[in-house]
Amino acid sequence: MAEAAPVMVRLCDRRRAALYFNRRWLEYTGAGAEAQTDRGWLELVHEDDRPAVSASGGAGTGSRVFRLRRAGGDYGWMHQVQAPRLDERGAQAGSIAYCFDVSAMARGLKLDTIAEGVETTAQLRFLHAAGCSKMQGYLFSRPLPAGPFEELVRGHRPQPATAW
């Protein structure tokens, strides 16, 4: 069933070690299943996102967004939904997670993407290269009261994309 799913699928055991990746996952990452089993798949998670992803790796329920390295070496923004995987007695045996590339989905739907919390020019360049068209954060302005914000917006002169 996981091979027919229109999303990327990963199964983990109780120790958070990866046991299985479906074909879509392997094609997306370009890495073999052997290199990704156990906790090897975490090497494909962007280093800034790895601690949070590792902490939730194989346990519990929830969703998160993180960057995963594509076969070409660049990173895509993944949305992951994770749920417990139960054994025949109903005890937690690990987890199942499905992921999809939200940046690719937005491009396919011709949607603008908005990144929050942009603080450095390196983040700005990364997001621009990933196709993100709108951003906000301390790199542009600290939080402002209504009056100074209106002045900032009125005086704003958009920069051409080549300035990034």
N, C-alpha and C positions, 0 to 999 in steps of 0.2 A: 504494500500500500504506500509506503514512504517513497518508493521509486516513482510512483505515478503522481505524487503531490506536486502542485505548481509552486512550491516553496522549497527552501533548503531545510533539511532535517538533520538533527544531531541527537543521538541517544547517549546518556551518561549513566554510570553506575552510582551507588551511594557515596563512593569516595570522590565523586566529581570527575572521574576518568572517562573520557569519551570512548564509546564502544563501536559506534556506527555513524557513518555519514552517507546520505543519499547521493545519487549521481549529480544532482544540481549543485550540491555543496562542493563536491570534488571538482566539477567543471569550473565553478566560480573561482575557487582558490587556486586551481592548477596544481595543487599538491596532492600526492598520493595518500591513500587512507592510512598506510603504515606510518607515515611521518606525522599524522595528525592524531592518531589514537593516543590513549591515556590523556596527558595534558599537553601534548605537542601542538594541538590546534591553537592553543593560546598564543603561540609565537606569531600567528597570523593576525592577531588582534593588535591594533595600534598601541604602542607602548604607553600612551597617556590613558588609554581606556582599560588596559590589561588588569590593573588591581581590582577595579570594581567588577569586571566580568569574571575574573578568577574567583572572587569571593562568593559569587552567586552560582558559579559554574554548573553544578549538578544537583543542587538541592532547591527545594521550594517551588514556589509559583511566582510569576511576575513577568514584567516586560522591561526591556531596556533598549537603549539605542547606543550603538558603538560602531567603530570603524573596523572593517575587516579587509585584509589585503586581497586584491583580485589577482588573477593569473598574470596580468600584465605588470604587476608591481605597484599600481596605485591603490588607493583605498576607497571603498564604498561605504556609505552610511547604512548600517543594518538595523532593522527593527526586529527584535527577538521576543518571542512569547514562549514562556517555559511553564511546564506543568509537571507534577509528580508522575512517575511511572510506577505502577503497582504490580506486585507479584501475584501469584494465584491465591495467596492467603489474604491479600489486601494490604500487605505491608509495603512501605515505600522501597522500591528496588533501585531508584535513581530518578532520572528525569528525561523528558523528551522536550526538545526545543525546536521551533521552526523560526526561520528568519527570511526576510526579504530585503532587497536593496531599495531603500526609500528614495535615494538619489536617482536611481534608474527609473523608478516608478514615476517620480515627479517629472523627469525629462520626457518620458513616454506620454504622459498626460498633458504635456506643455504647461506645467504649473510653475509658478515662481516658488522658490524655496527661500525661507527666512531662517537665518542662523542667529541665535541669541548668545550673548556673553563673549563676543569677539573682543579680545584684549591685546593681541599682538599682530604685527604685520605678517608674521609667518602664518598665523591662523587665517588672516584675510586672504593671503595668496593661496593657501590650501583650499579654502572654501570656494574661491573664485575658480580655481582649476577644476574643482569637483562639480561646477555648474550652479553653485548657489548664487542667486541673483540679488538677494537683499540680506542685509546684516545689521545688527545693532550691538552695542556694547561700549565698554569704557574706551576702546580705541577711538571711537567717534565722539563720545561725550559722556561725562559723568551724569548721574540722574539730576534733573533740573526741575525747579518749580514751574508752574504753568507759564508765567510771564517770560522768564529767560528762555524757556523752551520755544515759545512762539517766535521770539527774536531769532533764535538759532535757525528755525525752519524757514523763516522769511528770508534770511540772508544766505541760505544754503545754495551753493553752486555745485551741481553734480560734477564729479570727476569722470573723465573717460576711462573705460575699462583698462586701457593700456597703462594707466598710472599705477595699476596694481602689480 
